[in-house]
Amino acid sequence: MGSSTPQAVRVRFFGRTRGRAVGQFAATRFQGGTTVSCEDNKQVVARFVEVCQNQHDLEFAHQVFHPDFVNHYAPEGRPIPGDQDRPATGFQTFYGQLLHGFPDATMEINEQVAERDLVATRKTFRGTHLGELWGHQPTGNMVEWEFIDIFRVKDRKLVEHWTSMDIGALRAQMQPRGAE
């Protein structure tokens, strides 16, 4: 009859948007014999955002990053140094720097889109520049910084990451404002 290895399944369901019927695909796949949906994968990413980026519990990253985690993001062309034995250390270093500069930082998920094992999330970082960051002395400026993360989820953990963020836009918001 065929292989007993679970195969990926693609499910199509329909909904309505502004009175129009639309088709939408939701990939459902098997991981270790259990069904994992796109919604499950979105929840993994949302929990990471809530616990690590909003509650500032950077240690949680060790639980949610897969042992084989690979970060493809290199801010301003410089890879984030990490530790092969502790894959979350690169994130902890980068986000820890942001928290030093913006101790009241929050992260809002504006949108999430999932396909197969990939989750794209458009997010907005907000905070008050109260600490030194990347050579910028604190200004007290409120910042808003939008960017997009894409994570690959495996075994309910983050295993791969790409991002599109404009660090120059954040740096510009950290500049002292002129007298008004």
C-alpha positions as CSV (number, residue, x, y, z in Angstrom):
1,M,0.0,0.0,0.0
2,G,2.4,2.9,0.4
3,S,4.7,4.3,3.0
4,S,3.7,4.7,6.6
5,T,5.6,8.0,6.8
6,P,3.1,10.8,7.3
7,Q,2.8,13.1,4.2
8,A,2.0,16.8,4.0
9,V,-1.6,17.5,3.4
10,R,-2.9,20.7,1.8
11,V,-6.5,21.8,2.7
12,R,-8.5,24.4,0.9
13,F,-11.4,26.2,2.6
14,F,-13.6,29.0,1.6
15,G,-14.7,32.2,3.2
16,R,-16.2,35.6,2.4
17,T,-14.4,38.9,2.2
18,R,-16.5,42.0,1.7
19,G,-19.3,40.0,0.1
20,R,-16.9,38.1,-2.3
21,A,-16.2,34.4,-2.0
22,V,-12.5,33.7,-1.6
23,G,-10.5,30.6,-1.5
24,Q,-7.7,30.2,1.1
25,F,-5.2,27.5,1.6
26,A,-4.1,26.3,4.9
27,A,-1.3,23.8,4.9
28,T,-1.6,21.1,7.4
29,R,1.4,18.8,7.9
30,F,2.5,16.0,10.1
31,Q,5.3,16.4,12.6
32,G,6.2,13.4,14.6
33,G,2.8,11.9,13.8
34,T,0.8,14.9,14.9
35,T,-1.1,17.3,12.7
36,V,0.3,20.9,12.8
37,S,-1.7,23.6,11.1
38,C,-0.7,27.1,9.9
39,E,-2.6,28.5,12.9
40,D,-0.5,26.3,15.3
41,N,2.6,27.7,13.7
42,K,1.3,31.3,14.0
43,Q,0.7,30.7,17.7
44,V,4.3,29.6,18.2
45,V,5.5,32.9,16.7
46,A,2.9,34.9,18.6
47,R,3.9,33.3,21.9
48,F,7.6,34.1,21.1
49,V,6.6,37.8,20.5
50,E,4.5,38.0,23.7
51,V,6.9,36.3,26.1
52,C,10.3,37.4,24.7
53,Q,9.6,40.8,23.1
54,N,6.7,42.1,25.2
55,Q,7.3,40.5,28.6
56,H,11.1,40.9,28.0
57,D,11.7,37.3,29.1
58,L,14.7,36.6,26.9
59,E,15.4,33.3,28.6
60,F,12.2,31.9,27.1
61,A,14.0,32.0,23.7
62,H,16.0,28.9,24.8
63,Q,12.7,27.0,25.0
64,V,11.2,28.3,21.7
65,F,14.3,28.2,19.4
66,H,14.9,24.8,17.8
67,P,18.4,23.3,18.4
68,D,19.1,23.6,14.7
69,F,18.0,27.3,14.6
70,V,19.6,29.4,11.8
71,N,19.3,33.2,11.7
72,H,19.7,34.6,8.1
73,Y,19.5,38.2,9.3
74,A,22.6,40.3,9.4
75,P,21.9,43.9,10.6
76,E,23.7,46.4,8.4
77,G,25.5,43.5,6.8
78,R,27.0,42.2,10.1
79,P,25.9,38.7,11.2
80,I,24.7,38.5,14.7
81,P,27.1,36.4,16.7
82,G,25.6,33.3,18.2
83,D,26.5,30.1,20.0
84,Q,26.0,26.8,18.2
85,D,25.2,25.1,21.6
86,R,22.7,27.8,22.5
87,P,21.0,29.0,19.3
88,A,19.0,31.8,21.1
89,T,22.0,33.8,22.1
90,G,22.2,35.8,18.9
91,F,18.5,36.9,19.4
92,Q,19.1,37.6,23.1
93,T,22.2,39.8,22.3
94,F,20.3,41.8,19.6
95,Y,17.0,42.2,21.5
96,G,18.9,42.8,24.8
97,Q,20.6,45.8,23.1
98,L,17.2,47.1,22.0
99,L,15.9,46.7,25.6
100,H,18.8,48.6,27.0
101,G,18.0,51.5,24.7
102,F,14.2,51.1,25.0
103,P,13.4,49.5,28.4
104,D,9.7,50.1,27.9
105,A,9.7,48.4,24.5
106,T,6.5,46.7,23.2
107,M,6.0,44.7,20.0
108,E,2.6,44.7,18.3
109,I,1.7,42.0,15.7
110,N,-0.1,43.9,12.9
111,E,-0.5,40.9,10.6
112,Q,0.5,37.3,10.3
113,V,0.4,35.1,7.2
114,A,1.3,31.4,7.2
115,E,1.9,28.9,4.5
116,R,3.3,25.4,5.1
117,D,5.8,25.8,7.9
118,L,6.5,29.5,7.3
119,V,5.0,32.4,9.3
120,A,5.4,36.0,8.1
121,T,4.7,38.6,10.7
122,R,4.4,42.4,10.2
123,K,5.2,44.0,13.5
124,T,5.6,47.4,15.1
125,F,8.2,48.0,17.8
126,R,7.4,51.0,20.1
127,G,9.4,52.4,22.9
128,T,11.1,55.4,24.5
129,H,14.8,56.0,23.9
130,L,16.0,56.0,27.5
131,G,19.3,54.2,27.2
132,E,22.4,54.3,25.0
133,L,22.1,52.2,21.9
134,W,24.6,51.7,19.1
135,G,26.4,54.9,20.1
136,H,23.2,57.0,20.3
137,Q,22.8,58.6,23.7
138,P,19.3,58.6,25.2
139,T,17.0,61.3,23.8
140,G,13.7,60.4,25.4
141,N,12.2,60.2,21.9
142,M,9.3,57.9,21.4
143,V,9.9,55.6,18.4
144,E,7.7,53.4,16.1
145,W,9.5,51.0,13.9
146,E,7.8,48.6,11.5
147,F,9.4,45.5,10.1
148,I,8.7,42.0,8.8
149,D,9.9,38.7,10.3
150,I,9.6,35.3,8.6
151,F,10.1,32.2,10.7
152,R,10.2,28.6,9.7
153,V,8.6,26.4,12.5
154,K,9.6,22.8,13.1
155,D,8.5,20.7,16.0
156,R,6.6,23.7,17.4
157,K,9.9,25.6,17.7
158,L,11.5,28.4,15.6
159,V,14.1,26.8,13.4
160,E,14.9,29.5,10.8
161,H,14.6,33.3,10.6
162,W,14.7,36.1,8.0
163,T,13.8,39.7,8.5
164,S,13.4,42.9,6.6
165,M,14.0,45.9,8.9
166,D,15.3,49.4,8.3
167,I,17.7,50.0,11.1
168,G,18.5,53.4,9.6
169,A,14.8,54.4,10.2
170,L,15.2,53.5,13.9
171,R,18.5,55.4,14.1
172,A,16.9,58.5,12.6
173,Q,14.2,58.4,15.3
174,M,16.9,58.3,18.0
175,Q,18.4,61.5,16.8
176,P,18.0,64.5,19.2
177,R,15.1,66.7,18.1
178,G,15.6,70.4,17.5
179,A,14.1,73.0,19.9
180,E,10.5,73.6,19.0
